[in-house]
Amino acid sequence: LYRSGFARFSNHRFTMEKADITNTLVHLTNVAIQKTAANYDKEQGCKWDLRAMKLFLVSKHGQDPINALLLDIQMLVILSLQSVQRVMMNDRHCFELYGYDVMIDNDLKPW
């Protein structure tokens, strides 16, 4: 697994309220959407490298829970790739690059 990824965030707190279901600023984290928010930070861009995110989470929750979270995320990636390995392209002249979107809930469970 490549360890130098990044985490994207939205400008608004996630909610499942019916009133916010069409609010793209709540549900989509890509720059094309987020840069339209009034409080968008062009310098930060709603994006942290994984090291910064880990340091922040460790400061809030401690080292052991975050190590467990990161292991859970690794296993999520590995097990999902294993489940489709028979149908993945296998060509020695090229490679496939896979990215994952992972949400972390209040209990530090990755989804």
Buried (B, 14 or more C-beta within 10 A) or exposed (E): EEEEEEBBBBBBEEEEEEEBEEEBBBBEBEEEBBEEBEEBEEEEBBBBEBEEBBEEBBEEEEEEBBEEBBEBBEEBBEEEBEEEEEEEEEEEEEEEEEEEEEEBEEEBEBE
